[in-house]
Amino acid sequence: MSDKKCLGKGETPKAPKPEHKYQCARCGATAKKESRLCKPKHLKVTHHQG
């Protein structure tokens, strides 16, 4: 039994990708990637840029 050889080609254990953290466009708090806003109220203010 040679378990060491199994890890040679393509069998390398992949490390879990860290969750990408986005900041809320308004308050800078940590928000989800999809919304990018921590509060629903902030959604109405997003188009108010510039």
C-alpha positions in Angstrom: 0.0 0.0 0.0 1.6 3.3 -1.1 -0.8 6.1 -0.1 1.9 8.7 -0.8 1.9 8.0 -4.5 -1.9 8.6 -4.6 -1.3 12.3 -3.8 1.1 12.7 -6.7 -1.0 13.3 -9.8 -4.3 15.2 -9.6 -5.2 13.7 -6.2 -3.9 16.7 -4.2 -6.4 17.7 -1.6 -7.9 21.1 -2.6 -8.2 23.7 0.1 -11.7 25.2 0.5 -12.0 28.6 -1.1 -12.5 31.4 1.5 -15.8 33.3 1.1 -15.3 36.6 -0.6 -16.5 39.4 1.6 -17.9 42.5 0.0 -18.4 45.8 1.8 -21.8 47.6 1.8 -21.7 50.4 -0.8 -23.3 52.7 1.8 -22.1 52.0 5.3 -19.1 49.8 4.5 -20.3 46.9 6.6 -19.7 43.3 5.4 -22.3 42.3 2.9 -23.0 39.3 0.7 -21.7 39.1 -2.8 -25.1 39.0 -4.3 -26.6 42.1 -2.6 -23.3 43.9 -1.8 -25.5 45.8 0.7 -26.1 44.9 4.3 -29.6 46.5 4.6 -32.5 46.4 2.1 -33.0 50.1 2.7 -29.6 50.8 1.1 -30.8 49.2 -2.1 -32.9 52.2 -2.9 -30.0 54.5 -2.5 -27.5 52.7 -4.8 -28.6 54.5 -7.9 -28.0 57.8 -6.1 -24.2 57.7 -6.9 -22.5 60.8 -8.3 
